[in-house]
């Protein structure tokens, strides 16, 4: 072991909520086969975003640029529903504003605060659910229900924003993972996996993320089954299936500036590259948010620590992708193919 690198282990829950000061809420509409996941900090949190997919659907991401006015957010929303799912953030904004949470534009008056709630969506519209909602899509109410349910426990698999997701040819879902370093920093990731590419190597059950697995958290199969022949993507979606996107949030308790949080988000995107093949395609909308609760001062040398945190965030995100598929179950009354159905 390289003794210059401190050891690290998953947190008590192996969830993004191992980062102190974070909760997660989720809600689903089983009939419509869609859902919403909300990452809710106890206090306003510095946040950044990195967009790599060619077909993203987002809200409030321009506000996160480090040169802009707003330097913290009140929540982050991940939602199914394609463009309709962006309304989930409306429900979260209303819930937060009613409780006096948000950016104060007119402090001391009766003008309500303005909650800052960035959001990203994935496409789950063609999964067989009832989308005949007319002028009343369910996502605003799902957003309100999800934020109201925020807690430290997080349901994985067919839940929240991953309820309607498909990951390549397999059922997708919500995954999460965490790591705590020997010097006291916590990093976590949460992802809704709805990718065009495959999270599993061709010809077997081995997750691309296998080298990063800790403690058998997604089956303990090891990496012996990894191989990637050119132009063979195994259980990816069919070429014409332009209905995709993986959306995620990584978090840490290290006190980062908006620019440092942006670098964390950029580095964390590599976790998707480690866990999904191919990824960031023209018809994926891959988005990764990075949030910090700021409880731990950033030790010097700061850039070295930031590099460590970014590498750990990428590892956590890769593990979270595999956990999302590993925990996925069919929708009630269906036989949609899941990872657990693969032979071997």
Beta strands, then each sheet from edge to edge (+ up, - down):
strand 1: 8-9
strand 2: 22-29
strand 3: 34-41
strand 4: 46-51
strand 5: 58-59
strand 6: 75-79
strand 7: 117-121
strand 8: 166-167
strand 9: 170-171
strand 10: 173-181
strand 11: 186-193
strand 12: 247-254
strand 13: 287-296
sheet 1: 1+ 10- 11+ 12- 13- 4+
sheet 2: 2+ 3- 6+ 7+ 5-
sheet 3: 8+ 9-
end
